[in-house]
Amino acid sequence: MTAKIIDGKAFAENLRSRIAGHVERLKAEHGITPGLAVVIVGEDPASQVYVSSKAKQTAEVGMNSYKHELPADISEADLLALIHRLNADPAVHGILVQMPVPRHIDPNKVIEAIDPAKDVDCFTPANVGKVQIGLPGPVSCTPLGCLMLLRDELGSLEGRHAVIIGRSNLVGKPMMQLLLRDNCTVTVAHSRTRNLADIVRQADIVVAAVGRPQMVKGDWIKPGATVIDVGINRVPAPEKGEGKTRLVGDVDYAAAAEQAAAITPVPGGVGPMTIACLLANTITTASLINGLTPPDDLTA
Ligand SMILES: Nc1nc2c(c(=O)[nH]1)N[C@@H](CN(C=O)c1ccc(C(=O)N[C@@H](CCC(=O)O)C(=O)O)cc1)CN2
């Protein structure tokens, strides 16, 4: 079997054009221009690329984009003061602080400072709880992107056995909640799981979010399974020249594609969905802040 490639880049483009339509409607019918503030601390090159893409795509769908670039040695107190100003700014409907933040800053304090009504990453305890009990609000971006791709590929997820590899707050745990809400049977595996290969072999759906290049082997994949690879790992690529690198996922793509019915590539799979879902969440928070029902095609 050679798997169908799930094209996250194309899906994200289509999602962004639907988001642009919702922005138009909010402007025309309610006089609301959604605004997203993105905060970056320091000069991590990958974070800078992600933040620039976020700001660019925010403007492209017609929203207001506010980018705050802070020096790596900014104090925690000054960062929190900026967040409080953004919380109070009525033009801002979404606030995102790019992770990771430098070591002298406590990420939990940063997250707790964000008004849950504007928490487009869905990192605050209030919004994590809302996802758990199914209340309206933003949904963690990467898991929401994975869910949209899975529903598009498989239709109903009901009764399917999903194995998530990784238990992070960013991906593994919210992914578990979303798949449970869609009536999957969910197993969350992690670095201490015994017999991981045997567990993955039982999965109809594999979500790999472990952060280890090509850890999931082809013979772990049940024939016909759907594989969602969340990993983005940069590895040496001597075949491209000295000092060159390439991106790989957490799954051994070529081998897994021989077994799976469908698989996301890296790059071009889940990654582009993360930013598109951030924009979707900004529509959700802008709607809720203004007492409107968020569009149901943008959420879980
Ligand atoms: N506050 C947040 N911080 C971080 C998040 C997040 O959701 N919120 N996620 C990641 C980084 N991230 C978004 O911020 C992100 C990662 C990757 C991609 C992406 O499109 N990747 C491309 C490849 C890009 C490349 O060439 O390097 C792909 O997979 O095709 C988008 C967003 C950590 N921090």
The ligand as a MOL file (V3000), in Angstrom:
LIG
                    3D

  0  0  0     0  0            999 V3000
M  V30 BEGIN CTAB
M  V30 COUNTS 34 36 0 0 0
M  V30 BEGIN ATOM
M  V30 1 N 2.7590 30.3160 21.4560 0
M  V30 2 C 3.0760 29.2460 20.6830 0
M  V30 3 N 4.3550 28.8620 20.5700 0
M  V30 4 C 4.6490 27.7710 19.8040 0
M  V30 5 C 3.6310 27.0850 19.0910 0
M  V30 6 C 2.2930 27.5180 19.2370 0
M  V30 7 O 1.3300 26.9370 18.6710 0
M  V30 8 N 2.0630 28.6160 20.0270 0
M  V30 9 N 3.9570 26.0430 18.2200 0
M  V30 10 C 5.3330 25.8050 17.8480 0
M  V30 11 C 5.8300 26.5670 16.6600 0
M  V30 12 N 4.8450 26.9500 15.6310 0
M  V30 13 C 4.0030 27.9670 15.9100 0
M  V30 14 O 4.2390 28.8040 16.7310 0
M  V30 15 C 4.9050 26.4440 14.3020 0
M  V30 16 C 5.7510 25.4140 13.9550 0
M  V30 17 C 5.8440 24.9920 12.6110 0
M  V30 18 C 5.0770 25.5670 11.6190 0
M  V30 19 C 5.2070 25.2090 10.1920 0
M  V30 20 O 4.4410 25.6660 9.3700 0
M  V30 21 N 6.1920 24.3790 9.8160 0
M  V30 22 C 6.4700 24.0930 8.4480 0
M  V30 23 C 7.9830 23.9860 8.2480 0
M  V30 24 C 8.6720 25.2870 8.5750 0
M  V30 25 C 10.1600 25.2500 8.3510 0
M  V30 26 O 10.5790 25.1550 7.1990 0
M  V30 27 O 10.8990 25.3420 9.3520 0
M  V30 28 C 5.8360 22.7700 8.0410 0
M  V30 29 O 5.6990 21.8750 8.9120 0
M  V30 30 O 5.4950 22.6190 6.8810 0
M  V30 31 C 4.2140 26.5790 11.9790 0
M  V30 32 C 4.1140 26.9980 13.3020 0
M  V30 33 C 6.2680 26.1400 19.0060 0
M  V30 34 N 5.9340 27.3550 19.6630 0
M  V30 END ATOM
M  V30 BEGIN BOND
M  V30 1 1 1 2
M  V30 2 2 2 3
M  V30 3 1 2 8
M  V30 4 1 3 4
M  V30 5 2 4 5
M  V30 6 1 4 34
M  V30 7 1 5 6
M  V30 8 1 5 9
M  V30 9 2 6 7
M  V30 10 1 6 8
M  V30 11 1 9 10
M  V30 12 1 10 11
M  V30 13 1 10 33
M  V30 14 1 11 12
M  V30 15 1 12 13
M  V30 16 1 12 15
M  V30 17 2 13 14
M  V30 18 1 15 16
M  V30 19 2 15 32
M  V30 20 2 16 17
M  V30 21 1 17 18
M  V30 22 1 18 19
M  V30 23 2 18 31
M  V30 24 2 19 20
M  V30 25 1 19 21
M  V30 26 1 21 22
M  V30 27 1 22 23
M  V30 28 1 22 28
M  V30 29 1 23 24
M  V30 30 1 24 25
M  V30 31 2 25 26
M  V30 32 1 25 27
M  V30 33 2 28 29
M  V30 34 1 28 30
M  V30 35 1 31 32
M  V30 36 1 33 34
M  V30 END BOND
M  V30 END CTAB
M  END
